[in-house]
C-alpha cells in the first residue's frame, strides 16, 4: 500500500507542472505591439506537433499576455496547421509596457478529475508590448553632404545611438538601421558619433513626440573628407576536426570612404592542404593563398575556404595578412 501511495504522489507531481520557457514555444508573433483600446488579431507560428498538444476533455490551448498583476486573454483563437490565430480586445486601462506571452496547454488529471496547465505549456518574456511605439531610422555616410540619403551613400554599421530621457542605447545593424521601443511623450534620439567622422550633415539630436503611431525615417547623415583610411581587418574562423574537410570563413572589412583594394594573404600548414573556396584565388604559391578584393567602400565581405584537417596528434596553424591600397 505504501508503494502505491508513492506512485500516486509522483503522478500528481507530474500533472501539476507549471509552464516553462521553452525555445520551441513559438517562432514568430505578428504583430507584437498594440495600443490601449485596440482590437487586433495576431498570428503565432510554431511546429504543427506542438500546436496539437493537450488532452481531452480539457480545452487544448489558452493564450494570454501578462504584465505584473495584469492578465489579458485572447478573446478567440483557432489553430490552423502550425499557427494559432488570436483575437484581442486590449482594455483601455491596460498598463503600458512589455508583456509576457503565455501559451497554455491543458491536460486532464484523471485522479482529481480536473484540468491543469500541462508541462508542455510555455511562455516568452518581452514578447508583446502595449502602448509602446517604435522610433526608427538609419545612419549613413552622406557623400554629397545634402542631408538626404541617396543612392550611393553608404549605410553605417555598429553606430551607437542614445534615447533620452529613457537612457537606452542601441546600435545600427549591417543595413544601417536602428530602432527604439518607447512610451508616449517627448523623447530625443542622439547620434553618438564615432571620432573618425568630422561632422554630421543632419542634427546630432532628433526630438520626437511619440503617440500611438510608429515614427520612422529618423535618419542621421555623417561625413568626413574623402580621404582613404587604411584601416582593414581580416578574421579566419573554423573548426579543426581531425580527418575531415572543414570549411573556414574568412571575413574582411574596411572603413575607407573612398574606393580601396584589398590584398589578402592566407598562410596554412602543409599538413592542412587547401581544397578550394567560393572565391577563386588570384594565385597560390606553396602554402600561401592570395585574394584581391577591389573597389570597397566602408564595407565587409567573406570568403569560404576549405582545408583537409589531418589526423589526431598533428599540429596545424593558419595566419592571415591584409593590405589596403587606394586607387590613385
C-alpha positions as CSV (number, residue, x, y, z in Angstrom):
1,X,0.0,0.0,0.0
2,X,2.8,2.4,0.8
3,X,4.3,1.8,-2.6
4,X,1.0,2.6,-4.3
5,X,0.8,5.9,-2.5
6,X,4.3,6.9,-3.6
7,X,3.3,6.2,-7.3
8,X,0.2,8.3,-7.0
9,X,2.1,11.2,-5.5
10,X,4.6,11.0,-8.3
11,X,1.9,11.1,-10.9
12,X,0.3,14.1,-9.2
13,X,3.6,16.0,-9.2
14,X,4.0,15.5,-12.9
15,X,0.4,16.7,-13.6
16,X,1.0,19.9,-11.6
17,X,4.0,21.2,-13.5
18,X,3.7,24.9,-14.5
19,X,4.5,26.5,-17.8
20,X,8.2,26.9,-18.7
21,X,10.1,29.0,-21.2
22,X,10.9,26.6,-24.0
23,X,12.9,27.6,-27.0
24,X,10.4,25.9,-29.3
25,X,7.4,27.7,-27.7
26,X,6.8,29.8,-30.9
27,X,8.9,31.1,-33.8
28,X,7.0,34.2,-34.9
29,X,4.5,36.5,-33.3
30,X,2.9,39.0,-35.8
31,X,2.0,41.7,-34.9
32,X,3.6,42.0,-31.4
33,X,2.5,45.5,-30.5
34,X,-0.8,47.1,-29.6
35,X,-2.3,50.2,-28.1
36,X,-4.9,50.7,-25.4
37,X,-8.5,50.1,-26.6
38,X,-7.3,48.4,-29.8
39,X,-8.8,45.3,-31.3
40,X,-6.4,43.1,-33.3
41,X,-5.5,39.6,-34.5
42,X,-2.1,38.1,-34.0
43,X,-0.6,35.0,-35.6
44,X,1.6,32.8,-33.5
45,X,3.6,30.3,-35.6
46,X,5.3,27.1,-34.5
47,X,5.6,23.4,-35.4
48,X,2.3,21.6,-36.0
49,X,3.0,18.8,-33.5
50,X,3.4,21.3,-30.6
51,X,0.2,23.2,-31.6
52,X,-1.8,20.0,-31.2
53,X,-0.6,19.1,-27.7
54,X,-3.2,18.9,-24.9
55,X,-5.6,16.2,-23.7
56,X,-9.4,15.9,-23.8
57,X,-11.8,16.7,-22.3
58,X,-9.9,19.9,-21.5
59,X,-9.5,22.9,-23.8
60,X,-6.3,22.2,-25.7
61,X,-4.9,25.7,-25.8
62,X,-5.2,29.1,-24.0
63,X,-3.3,32.2,-24.9
64,X,-2.7,35.2,-22.7
65,X,-0.3,38.1,-22.1
66,X,0.8,39.2,-18.6
67,X,2.5,42.2,-17.1
68,X,2.7,42.2,-13.3
69,X,-0.8,41.6,-11.9
70,X,-2.5,42.2,-15.3
71,X,-3.5,39.3,-17.5
72,X,-5.3,39.7,-20.8
73,X,-6.7,36.6,-22.5
74,X,-7.2,36.2,-26.2
75,X,-11.0,36.6,-26.9
76,X,-11.0,33.9,-29.6
77,X,-8.4,31.6,-31.1
78,X,-8.1,29.0,-33.8
79,X,-5.3,26.5,-34.6
80,X,-4.6,26.1,-38.3
81,X,-1.7,23.9,-39.2
82,X,1.4,25.4,-37.5
83,X,-0.3,28.7,-36.4
84,X,-2.6,30.0,-33.7
85,X,-4.7,33.0,-34.7
86,X,-5.7,35.0,-31.7
87,X,-8.2,37.9,-31.4
88,X,-7.5,40.5,-28.7
89,X,-9.5,43.3,-27.2
90,X,-7.0,45.4,-25.4
91,X,-8.6,47.2,-22.4
92,X,-8.5,51.0,-22.4
93,X,-6.8,50.9,-19.0
94,X,-4.2,48.2,-19.7
95,X,-0.8,49.2,-18.3
96,X,1.7,50.4,-21.0
97,X,4.8,48.4,-21.3
98,X,6.3,45.0,-22.3
99,X,4.2,41.8,-21.7
100,X,5.0,38.1,-21.4
101,X,3.2,35.9,-23.9
102,X,1.8,32.6,-22.4
103,X,0.7,29.6,-24.4
104,X,-1.1,27.2,-22.0
105,X,-1.8,23.6,-22.9
106,X,-4.3,22.0,-20.6
107,X,-4.2,18.4,-19.6
108,X,-6.7,16.2,-17.7
109,X,-5.9,14.8,-14.3
110,X,-7.8,11.5,-14.0
111,X,-7.1,11.3,-10.3
112,X,-8.8,14.6,-9.3
113,X,-11.0,14.9,-12.4
114,X,-9.8,18.5,-13.2
115,X,-7.9,20.3,-15.9
116,X,-4.5,21.9,-15.2
117,X,-1.7,23.7,-17.1
118,X,0.4,20.9,-18.5
119,X,4.2,20.5,-18.7
120,X,4.1,21.4,-22.4
121,X,2.9,24.9,-21.7
122,X,5.3,27.7,-22.2
123,X,5.9,31.5,-22.0
124,X,8.1,34.0,-23.7
125,X,9.2,37.1,-21.8
126,X,9.2,40.6,-23.5
127,X,7.3,39.1,-26.5
128,X,4.5,41.7,-26.7
129,X,4.1,45.4,-25.9
130,X,1.1,47.7,-25.3
131,X,1.3,51.5,-25.7
132,X,5.0,51.4,-26.9
133,X,5.8,53.0,-30.2
134,X,8.8,52.3,-32.4
135,X,11.1,55.1,-33.3
136,X,13.4,54.1,-36.2
137,X,15.7,55.3,-38.8
138,X,19.1,54.8,-40.5
139,X,22.6,56.2,-40.2
140,X,24.5,56.8,-43.4
141,X,27.7,58.4,-44.8
142,X,26.4,61.5,-46.6
143,X,28.8,61.6,-49.6
144,X,27.4,64.7,-51.2
145,X,26.5,66.4,-47.9
146,X,22.9,67.1,-48.9
147,X,21.4,65.8,-45.6
148,X,19.4,63.2,-47.5
149,X,20.1,59.5,-48.0
150,X,20.7,58.9,-51.7
151,X,21.7,56.0,-53.9
152,X,25.5,55.7,-53.4
153,X,25.5,56.8,-49.8
154,X,27.0,54.1,-47.5
155,X,24.8,52.7,-44.7
156,X,26.9,52.5,-41.5
157,X,27.0,49.5,-39.2
158,X,27.5,49.4,-35.4
159,X,26.9,53.1,-34.8
160,X,25.8,53.9,-31.3
161,X,22.6,55.9,-30.6
162,X,21.0,57.1,-27.3
163,X,17.4,57.7,-26.5
164,X,16.6,60.2,-23.7
165,X,15.1,60.5,-21.2
166,X,14.9,56.7,-21.4
167,X,18.7,56.4,-21.2
168,X,18.5,53.5,-23.7
169,X,21.4,52.7,-26.1
170,X,21.2,50.8,-29.3
171,X,23.4,50.2,-32.4
172,X,22.8,50.1,-36.1
173,X,22.7,46.8,-37.9
174,X,24.6,45.9,-41.0
175,X,21.9,47.7,-43.0
176,X,22.5,50.9,-41.1
177,X,19.1,50.6,-39.3
178,X,18.2,51.3,-35.7
179,X,15.1,51.3,-33.6
180,X,13.8,52.1,-30.1
181,X,10.6,51.0,-28.4
182,X,9.3,53.7,-26.0
183,X,6.3,55.1,-24.3
184,X,4.3,58.2,-25.4
185,X,5.7,61.6,-24.8
186,X,8.7,63.7,-25.8
187,X,11.9,61.9,-26.5
188,X,15.3,62.6,-28.1
189,X,17.4,60.4,-30.2
190,X,21.1,61.3,-30.1
191,X,23.8,60.1,-32.5
192,X,26.9,59.1,-30.5
193,X,29.2,59.9,-33.3
194,X,32.4,58.0,-34.0
195,X,35.5,60.1,-33.7
196,X,36.6,59.1,-37.2
197,X,33.7,61.3,-38.6
198,X,34.5,65.0,-38.6
199,X,30.9,66.4,-38.9
200,X,27.3,65.5,-39.3
201,X,25.1,66.8,-42.2
202,X,22.0,66.4,-40.1
203,X,21.4,67.5,-36.5
204,X,23.1,65.4,-33.8
205,X,19.8,65.2,-31.9
206,X,16.4,64.5,-33.2
207,X,13.4,65.4,-31.0
208,X,10.2,63.2,-31.4
209,X,6.8,63.5,-29.9
210,X,5.7,59.8,-29.6
211,X,2.0,59.0,-29.7
212,X,0.1,55.9,-30.7
213,X,1.8,55.5,-34.0
214,X,5.3,54.4,-35.0
215,X,7.7,57.1,-36.1
216,X,10.0,56.2,-39.0
217,X,12.7,58.0,-41.1
218,X,14.6,59.5,-38.1
219,X,17.8,59.4,-40.1
220,X,21.3,60.7,-39.4
221,X,23.8,61.7,-42.0
222,X,27.5,62.0,-41.2
223,X,30.6,63.0,-43.2
224,X,34.3,63.2,-43.4
225,X,36.6,64.4,-46.2
226,X,37.1,61.8,-48.9
227,X,40.5,60.6,-47.8
228,X,41.5,57.0,-47.6
229,X,41.6,55.3,-44.2
230,X,43.9,52.4,-44.5
231,X,42.1,50.5,-41.7
232,X,41.3,47.0,-42.8
233,X,40.8,43.8,-40.8
234,X,40.5,40.1,-41.5
235,X,39.4,37.1,-39.3
236,X,39.5,33.4,-40.2
237,X,37.1,31.2,-38.2
238,X,36.6,27.4,-38.4
239,X,36.6,24.1,-36.7
240,X,39.6,21.8,-36.5
241,X,38.1,18.3,-36.6
242,X,40.5,15.5,-37.3
243,X,40.5,13.6,-40.6
244,X,37.8,15.8,-42.1
245,X,37.4,18.5,-44.7
246,X,36.4,21.7,-42.9
247,X,35.0,25.0,-44.1
248,X,36.6,28.1,-42.7
249,X,35.1,31.6,-43.0
250,X,37.4,34.5,-43.8
251,X,35.8,37.8,-43.0
252,X,37.4,41.1,-44.3
253,X,36.4,44.7,-43.8
254,X,37.5,48.3,-44.4
255,X,36.4,51.7,-43.0
256,X,37.6,53.7,-46.0
257,X,35.1,56.2,-47.6
258,X,36.9,56.2,-51.0
259,X,37.3,53.0,-53.1
260,X,40.1,50.9,-51.9
261,X,41.5,47.5,-53.0
262,X,42.4,44.8,-50.5
263,X,45.1,42.1,-50.9
264,X,44.6,39.2,-48.5
265,X,47.2,36.5,-47.9
266,X,46.3,33.3,-46.1
267,X,49.1,31.0,-44.8
268,X,48.3,27.4,-43.8
269,X,50.1,24.4,-42.6
270,X,51.5,22.0,-45.2
271,X,49.6,19.2,-43.4
272,X,46.3,21.0,-43.8
273,X,46.1,21.3,-47.6
274,X,43.8,23.9,-49.2
275,X,41.0,22.2,-51.3
276,X,39.0,25.2,-52.7
277,X,36.9,28.3,-51.9
278,X,33.8,30.0,-53.1
279,X,36.0,32.9,-54.5
280,X,38.7,31.8,-56.9
281,X,42.2,32.8,-55.5
282,X,44.2,35.2,-57.6
283,X,47.2,32.9,-57.1
284,X,48.6,30.2,-54.9
285,X,52.3,29.9,-54.0
286,X,53.1,26.9,-51.9
287,X,51.2,27.2,-48.7
288,X,50.1,30.8,-49.3
289,X,46.8,31.7,-51.0
290,X,46.3,35.2,-52.4
291,X,42.9,37.0,-52.9
292,X,42.3,40.5,-54.2
293,X,39.1,42.3,-53.5
294,X,38.5,45.6,-55.3
295,X,36.5,48.8,-55.1
296,X,35.4,48.5,-51.5
297,X,33.8,51.5,-49.6
298,X,33.2,51.1,-45.9
299,X,32.0,47.6,-46.2
300,X,32.8,44.0,-45.4
301,X,32.6,40.6,-47.0
302,X,33.5,37.0,-46.5
303,X,35.2,34.0,-48.3
304,X,34.5,30.4,-47.5
305,X,37.7,28.3,-47.7
306,X,38.1,24.5,-47.3
307,X,41.0,22.6,-45.8
308,X,41.7,18.9,-45.1
309,X,42.4,18.6,-41.4
310,X,45.0,15.9,-40.5
311,X,44.8,13.1,-38.0
312,X,44.7,13.3,-34.3
313,X,48.1,14.4,-32.8
314,X,49.1,16.7,-35.7
315,X,49.5,20.4,-35.2
316,X,48.1,22.9,-37.7
317,X,48.4,26.6,-38.0
318,X,46.8,29.4,-40.1
319,X,47.7,33.0,-40.4
320,X,46.2,35.9,-42.4
321,X,47.6,39.3,-43.6
322,X,45.6,42.1,-45.2
323,X,46.8,45.2,-47.0
324,X,44.7,48.1,-48.1
325,X,45.5,50.3,-51.2
326,X,43.8,53.4,-52.6
327,X,43.2,53.5,-56.3
328,X,45.2,56.6,-57.0
